[in-house]
Amino acid sequence: MADEIGEIRARINIVDLVGQTVALKRTGNRYQGLCPFHQDRNPSFSVTPESGRYKCWACGESGDIFNWVMKTRNVEFVEALQLLAEQAGVTLRSQKPEDRSVRMTQRSAMETAQKFFRESLGKSDAAKAYCVSRGLGQEVLSKWEIGYAPEDGESLAIHLRKQGFRLADCKPLFLVDGDESQGYRDKFRARLIFPIRDERGDLVAFGGRALGDANPKYINSSDTPLYKKGKVLYAMNIAKEAMRDERMAVLTEGYLDAIACHTAQVKTAIASLGTGLTQDHAKLLKRWCDTVTVLYDSDAAGQKAAARATEVLAAEGLRVRIAAVPQGKDPDTLLKSAGPEAVRKAAHSSLTPLEFRVRSLEKEFSPQDDEFWKQAVEAIAAEPSEMERIRFVEDLAPRYPNIRDSDSARAALSKQVDRFRAGLPAAQTAVPASNAVGREVVERSMSSHEIVVFRALLEEEYRALIWPLLSSEDFFLTKTAQRLANEIGKSFPSGPPDGPARQWIETIESKAAKDLLFSVEQDWRTSGPLSPEYVSESIQFLQRKRESRSMEELKKGEGDERLREIMDRLRKAH
């Protein structure tokens, strides 16, 4: 075993291995990049080819090629050893030569079948006509390696046998069915064939789509020696680089939806292939991105599946959005009916899970219905982010029945949410572990509206609006917020910093201020993007509070000089 491990280490360059996931830049005798194990803002992750090890100087993660595969592929050592041995071309003593031979034969059979399907597409007028009707041009057919399974039901079996494969060996691969006594039949018949490759690009399965209205419309490979459907996402091999660069993914339901997104230049699209999203799927996505936008069909079944996917993704610590797909559409039909821009808009005009739930309720019920408020309270109560809960209580309060006064309505709705929240299981209201500490620090020390202001400061589009407020006297409610504003102002005396926050936060002198801003950013990652309305509401709220404090000072009988100062401040605020 030791010799095998040493040979694998000698054959695999750790820089090449890690570089498949992390963009590395050479610095002296080592390579540096952003750490994939935490939300790294400055390159704190280094790889040293001489020692064959990696280390993050921020979070402490370190190891060799085996640790890397175990950590990034979510596997135990034995499986990591097998994966690296296969990549290095090393035959393990624990792996019988015949086992390796079987695996090579299985892969060869799959590639032979794939070549057969591709050639069959060119020979079928019906299949080519169907592709034209679905808008699948030659470029798409070639890029996605789409093929066709002939209608007779035995062409593939005959071809595989002629190529020297035992059909009994092809049966576990979901290529044929039957036995020697009764004969073998093709698993896929009269269907457009979509090859399914894992994230490394290895061909592991096939999916078939009926050309007409036959049932079932889709047939996918079951689990095979090469394929575990709960661990593979369609188009992952194509989308992973864009996902790593953008730190986000667009999750669709099927092949054609994923292909439609890529055709519309949504290059981070992948598909769950009609199976329920699993924890392993979420773990796979977590390695490549921080945010997942769920772009499922707009029908009831699709939206129900989107809700389930949201739970799985959020449990893994991913930030989740739900795309607002027009009624009766999916990405594929949307591309055909409205063009690429409509697909891009659907993918990028997404909602937080709570926004999506409340909007769905607004379509289903009237605000006068008790059921609307019952389900709205449940949805708000289950939201982990206090800021989001406050936001939706304030948004819905003006429509709260039988209470005209907005403050009273807000208090009544908040009370219902708190009461329902108190009865929920702890796991249902828990903040994802990766954000819990930062959020607790922020929410305990600043008001939600102050947090919004600092969150907006991190966004380039709002920075010019927020910057003058940092030096505005008595603008903030809490001492923590005022101290943070002062520290930022001291660090940038000439004006607001330029560029993304990750480029300038580190230049702030105060470590406490940097930590607080990092925590604000963590809260931002789970609460969803800011909207101009939300930022404006928070600024106006803090300004109103300042005016109220000023009026209280007037009532207490301040001197003439102080009175002039307060009145001048109020005039400037307007």
N, C-alpha and C positions, 0 to 999 in steps of 0.2 A: 504493500500500500504506500509506504513512504517513497519508494522509487517512482511509483506512478504519479504521486502528487508532485514530486520534484520535477519529473519530466513535463507535466502539465504546466508548472510554473515557468519552466525554461522555454516552452513553446508559445506561451501567451504573453503578449506585451500588455501590461496593465494600463498603459496610456491609451492603446487602441481599444481595450475593453471598456474602460470608463468613458472614453471619448464618444462611444456610441450613444451615451445618455447626456453627458455634460460637455458643454463647449469649453475646451481647454486652451489656454494660451501659454506658450513657453516663457518662463522667466528664469534665466540662469540654468541650473541643472534640474529644475522641477517645472511642473505644469500647474497652472492655477485656473480656477473657475468658481462659479457660484455653487454652493453646497446644495445637493439635492435632498438632503435630509432635514433641512429647516428652511425657513423663509429668509434666505441669505440676500443681503442687499449689496454687500461689497464682497469681492472674491476672497473668501476665507478658506476655501477648499483647495488642497494641494495634492498632487500625485508625483511621487518620486520613482522614476523607472529603475534606478540603481537598486533601491531596496525593495521594489515591487509592492509598495504600500501607498495608501491614501490616508489623509487625515484632514478633518475640519478643525480649524483652530478656534472656531466659535462654539460649536455644539459638542465637539469632542469625538464625533464618529470617526472610526479608523479601522484599518484592516488590510487584508490582501485580496487577491482575486477571488478567493473562495468566500470571504466575508462579503465582498461586493455583490456577488451573484445571490448569496443567501438573503442579503438585505434588500436588494432591488427587485429580485424575482419572487420574494416571499416564499422561499423554499428551505428545506433542511439541508444539512451538509451533504448527505448522500445524493440528493438530486442535483445539488450544485456541482458535485464532483462529476456526475454523469454528463451534465450539460457542458462543462468545461472540457471533459475528456473527448466528447464528440466534436467540439469546436477545435480542439488541438490535434485530433486524429490519433488519440491514444486509446488503445484497447485495455480496459480494466480487467485484471485477473478475475475479479468478482463477476464480471460480465462475460459470459461464455461467448466464444467466437461465433457460435451459431446464433446467439441473441443479436449480436451486432449485424450479422448477415440478414436476419429476419427484418430488422429495422431498415436496413438499406433496401431490401426487396420491397418493403411496404412503400417507402418513399418513391422508388422507381415505378411501382404500379400506379401510384397517384399521378405522377408526372406523365406517364403513358396515357392514362385516362384523360388528363387535361389536354394533351396534344390531340387526342381523338375528338374530344368535344369541340375544340377550336376548328379543326378541319371539317367537322360535320356541319357547323354553322354555315360555312361557305357553300355547302352543297344543298342546303335546304331553302327553297324559295319561301316557304311559309315562315320559317324562322327569321329570314332576312326582312320579310314584309312586316313582321311583328316588331322587329327592332326599329324600322322606319316609323311605324305608328307610335312607338314609345319615345321617339326622339333620340334614339341611341345611334349616333353616327359612327363612322369607322374609327375616328380618333378615340371615342369613348370605349368602343368594343375592344380596341387594341390595348388601351391603358389598363382596363379592368379585366382583360383576358377572358371575356365572356364567350361562352360556347353554346352548343346545342346537343341535347340527347335525342337521337332518332326515335321515331314513334314505334318502330317494330318491336322494341323491347329486348333484343338480343344482340344487337350490333356491337355494343361494348364488350359483352361477354366473349363473343367470337374473336374480337380484336385482341383482347387480353390473352386469350388462350394461344392465338397465333404468335404473340410476342413472347411466349414461353412462361407465362404466369399461371400458377395453379389457381383455379377459381375458388377453391376452398380457402386459399390464403387471402383472396380479394374480398370475400364475404364480410369478414370483420371490419373492413375499411368502408363499408356501406357503398360498395360499388356494384355488387351483384347480390342476388338472393336465390335460395334454392339449395339443392344438393346434387350429388353425383347420380343418384338413382332417378330423380325426377327431372334433372337438368337445371341449369342456372339461367336466371333472367336478370335483365338490367334493373337496378334500383330506380334510375331516373329514365323516364320515357316522355317524349314529346314536350320537353321543357327547356327553357333557356337556362343555361348553367353558369353559375357564378362561383369561381374558385374562392375558397376561404383560406387565407394565409395568416399565420400567427404574427406577432409583432416583429419577429426576426425575418419574416418573409418566407418561411417554410410552408409549403402547401400541406394543409392538414385535413381539409374537408371540402365538400361541395354543397351548394344550395341550388334548388331548381324551382323556377317559376313557370307555371302553366301558361301556354300561349293564349288560351281563351279563358272561359269561365269555369273550367274544371275544378272540382274539389278533391283534395285540398289545393288551394291556390299555390301554396309554397310547401316544398319538402326540403328539409335540411338534414344533413348527416347527423345520425345519433352519435353518442360518444363512441370513440374508436381507440385503438392503441395509439393513434397519433393525435387525437382530438378530444378535448374536454370542453363542451360547449359553454360551461359556466366560467371558463377562464380565457376565452378567445373573443375578441371584438373585431368585427368586420372592418377592413380598411385601416386597422391600427398600424400596419406596416407602412402605409402611405402617409397617414396623418401625423405620426408621432413626432416628426421633426418640427412641423408647424406648431404642434401642441406644446413642445418643449420651448419653442421661441416665444409663443404667445401666452403660455401658462394657462391655457383654457382649451376646452373641447366642446364640440356640439354633438350630442348624443341623439341618434335617430333610431327608428325601429327596424328598418330593412335595407337591403342592398340598394334598391333603386332610390331610396331617400338619401342615403349617404352619397351615392353617385351624383344625384341632382345637386346636392350641396357643393360638392367639389367642382361640378360644372359651373356653378355660380360663384366660384372662387372662395367658398367657405372651406378652407383647406384643413380645418381641424375636425371635420365630421367623421364619425365612426358610427357603427350600428350594432345593436344587441341581438340581431338575428331572430327576432320573434320570441326569444326566451326571456323570462324574467331576469332583470338585472341582479347579479349576485354580489356577495361581498368580495369575491375574488376579482370580479370585473372592476369594482370600485377601487380595490387595492392597485390594480393595474393602472387605472386612470390616475390615481394619486401619485404614482411615480413620475408622471409626465406633465401634470397640470395641477392648478389650484382651484379652478372654476370649471363647472360643467353646466352648459345650457341644454336642457332637455327639450328636444324639438320633435315631439311625437304628434301623431294624427290628432286632429281637432275633434274627432268623434268621442263619444262617452267612454268607449273601451280604451282609446288612446290616452285620454286625460286621466283615467283611473290608473293606467300603467305608469303615467308620468308621476303621479302622486306616490306610487310605490317606489319608483326609481329615486325620487327625491329623498325618501327616508333612508334608503341604502347608501346613497352618496353622502348625505349629511352625517350619517353615523361614522363614516370614514374620515370626517374632518374636511370634506370638500365644500367649497362654496357653491350653492346651487341656484340656478336661474331656470325659469320656465318660459319658453318662447310663446309669443302670442300668435298662433297660427290662425289665419282666417277660417271661419266656419266652413266645414265640409272639405277642407284642403289638407294635404300633406306636402312635404317638400317636393316630391316628384310632380304631383298635379299642379302645384303652385308654379313650378318652373315652366311648365307647358302653357299654363293659362295667363301668367302675368310676367314671366321672364326672370332673368337672374337677379335683378335688383330686388324683386319681391321676396326672393329666398333670403338674400342678404339682410333685408329689413326684418324679416321674421326671426332670423337667427340672432340679430343684434338688438332688436326691440323686445327684450325679455323682461320678465317680472320676477320679483322674489316669490318664494312659495306662498308667503302670506298674502302678498298682493294678488297673486293668481287665485287663491282661494276666495278672497273677499270679492273679487270681480265676478267669479263664477256664481257666488251667492247673490250678487246684485242682479245677475241675469235670470236667476231661478226664482227669486222671491222679491216681494215688495218690502221696503223698509217698514211698512206697517204690520208685517207678518211676524208673529212671535218666533216662528221657526228661523227667520233670518237672523234675529238677534241671538237666539240660542246657539246656532252654528257659528255665528261671527265671534261670539264670546269664547267658544271652545277653540276656534282657530287662533285668536289673539293670545289666549292663555297658553297655548302650546308653543308659542314663539319664544326661543331662548333669549333673543336680544331685547333688553329692556327698552332700548331706543326705538326699535320697531313697534313694540307694544304701545309705547306712548304715542308714537306717530299715528297709529291706526285708531287709537282711542280718540285722539284729537280730530282725526279726519271724519270719523263716524258720529261723533257726539252731536253735531248740529241736526242730524236726522233722527236722534233718539226720541221715541214717541212720548207724548204727554209731558215733556219737560221743555219749556221754552228757553229758560236761562241756560246759556252755553256752559258756564262754569258748573252749574248743578248737574247738567246732563253728563259732562265729562266726569264729574266725581261719581255719579251713579254707575256709569259704564265701567269706570276703573274699579269700583268696588266689586262689580260682578266678575270682572276678569280676575281680580286677585282671589276672590272666593273660589272660583273654578280652578285657578292655577294651584291653589293650596291642596286641592284634592287629587292632582295628577301625580303619577309615579315620578320619582326623582329622575329616572333615566329619560323621561319624556321632556323634562324642562331643563336638562343639563346643557351647559355650553360645551361645544367640542373641546377636548382637552388642549389642543394646540392654541386655543384662544382664551381659555378660562382665566389664567393668571393675569394677562394683560387687561382683559375686560374688567375683571374685579377691581383692579387698581384704578382704572379710568372711571368706572361708574360710581365708585365709592368716593372719589375725590372731586369730581366735576359734575355739573348738571348736564342733562342730555343735550340741551341747546348749545352749551359751551363745547361739548364734544363735536357737534356738527360743525361748528365754526373752525375748529382745528383740523377736522377731517377735510374740510373744504380748502384749507391752506395747503394741504398736501397735493391738491389737484391744480394743475397749471391753469385751467380755465377759470378758476375762482380766485386765484391768488391775489390779483390786483384789487379785487373787491374786499378781500379779507384784510389785507395788509394794513390799511389805515386804522382799522378797528383795534389792532394789537396795542397801539399807543394811545388809544382813546381813553381818557380818564374815567374810571368807575364803570367801564363797559361790562366787565365780567362780574359774575355773582360770587364766585368762590376765590379764595386766596390761591388755591392751586392753579387755577386758570390764569390769574393775574401774574403769578410768578413765571409760569410757562411763557406767557406773552412777553414778559420783560426779558427773559433769557434769549428768546428768539430775536427780539429787537436788538439786544446787545451784540449778538453774533453777526448781524447783518445791518450795520449802522447806515449803509448807503442806500438801502432799499431792499425790496423783496428778492429772495434768491431765484435763480433761473433753473429750469430743467426739472426732471423728475425728482421726487423727494429723496429717493435713494442716493442721489448724487450730492445732496447738500446737508442731510440730517447729521451725518457724521462730523461735519465741521462745527456743529454747535458745541460750545465749551462744556456746558453743564451735562454730566452724565445722567442726572435725574431727569433733565428736560428731554434728552435723547430717548431715554427709556419710556418716558410718558408718551412721546410722539409715536414711538414704535407700537406702544399699546393701543393708541388711537387708531393707527393703521390696521392693526390686527382686528379691532372691532369693525372697522370699515370693510374688511374682507368678508365678514359673515353677514353684514347688515345690508349689503347691496350698494349699488352706485348712488351717489347723491343726485338729486334733481334740483334745478334752479329754484323751484318753488319751495322745496324743503330747506334749502340754504337761506332763502329770503325770509321764510317763516321764523327760523331760529334767530336771525339777526334782529328782526322786528320784535320778537319776544324779549330779547335781552335789552333792546332799546326802550321798550315799554317799562320793563322792570327798573331801568335806570331813571326814567322819568318819574316813576312812582316813588322811588327813594328820594329823588330831589324834591318832590312835592311834600313828602313827609318832613323833610328838613325845613321847608318853608313854614309848615304848620307849627313847628317847634319854636319859631320866632328867631331865626338867625338874623345877624346884623345886616345893615344895608350893603356892605361890601360883598358879603357872602351871597346875599339875595341877587345882586347884579351878576355875580359869577354863575349862579345856578341858572338864571334866566338866559344868559348868553349861551350856556351849554345846551339848554333846551332848544334854542333857536337853531344852533348848529346841527342838532340831531335831526331837524326837519329840513 
